[in-house]
Amino acid sequence: MAKKITVPAAEEQQSIQEKVVLYQLLQKHMEELRQQLLILERKFLEVEITKQTLADIQNIEKDNETLVSLGTGCYAFGRFINSKKILMDIGSGVLIKKPITSATLTLDSKRQEIEDLNKTLQKEISNVTNKMNEIAVEIEKIQKK
């Protein structure tokens, strides 16, 4: 005896299509969230490296020669005139002179902001993953009817 093949009703087909579209939108959103997470991880690492560098330069004596990064693997020779204060970008390209201890506190604040954003993104990723799983189960149920 031949198996009876049932074709889902038009409304079931439409429901499946809607859920597939929603699932694909959530996948795209998930990828965007993961990209944001990678950016945050890089910023966190940058803050940590900067804090360590600030801690290291506090011990450098005046007029010590050092290499200054110019970017893209290029360096220049330089001398420390003042290893207790730095110039810090406060936004829009504006630099202010700050004691290293104050700059470190500012970096600690940035680090906390990054950690808070990271937690928020992790929660959002978890929520999107749960929603995607729910939709997958719903699609499977409709197809088994």
KAGIUR-V703481 format. One record per backbone hydrogen bond with DSSP energy under -1.0 kcal/mol. NH is the residue of the N-H (numbers start at 1). CO is the residue of the C=O. Records with the same first field share a line. If there is no record, write none. Layout:
NH = CO / CO
This chain:
13 = 9
14 = 10
15 = 11
16 = 12
17 = 13
18 = 14
19 = 15
20 = 16
21 = 17
22 = 18
23 = 19
24 = 20
25 = 21
26 = 22
27 = 23
28 = 24
29 = 25
30 = 26
31 = 27
32 = 28
33 = 29
34 = 30
35 = 31
36 = 32
37 = 33
38 = 34
39 = 35
40 = 36
41 = 37
42 = 38
43 = 39
44 = 40
45 = 41
46 = 42
47 = 43
48 = 44
49 = 45
50 = 46
51 = 47
52 = 48
53 = 49
54 = 50
55 = 51
56 = 52
57 = 53
58 = 54
59 = 56
60 = 57
63 = 80
64 = 61
66 = 78
68 = 76
70 = 74
74 = 71
76 = 68
78 = 66
80 = 64
86 = 98
88 = 96
90 = 94
94 = 91
96 = 88
98 = 86
100 = 84
103 = 99
104 = 100
105 = 101
106 = 102
107 = 103
108 = 104
109 = 105
110 = 106
111 = 107
112 = 108
113 = 109
114 = 110
115 = 111
116 = 112
117 = 113
118 = 114
119 = 115
120 = 116
121 = 117
122 = 118
123 = 119
124 = 120
125 = 121
126 = 122
127 = 123
128 = 124
129 = 125
130 = 126
131 = 127
132 = 128
133 = 129
134 = 130
135 = 131
136 = 132
137 = 133
138 = 134
139 = 135
140 = 136
141 = 137
142 = 138
143 = 139
144 = 140
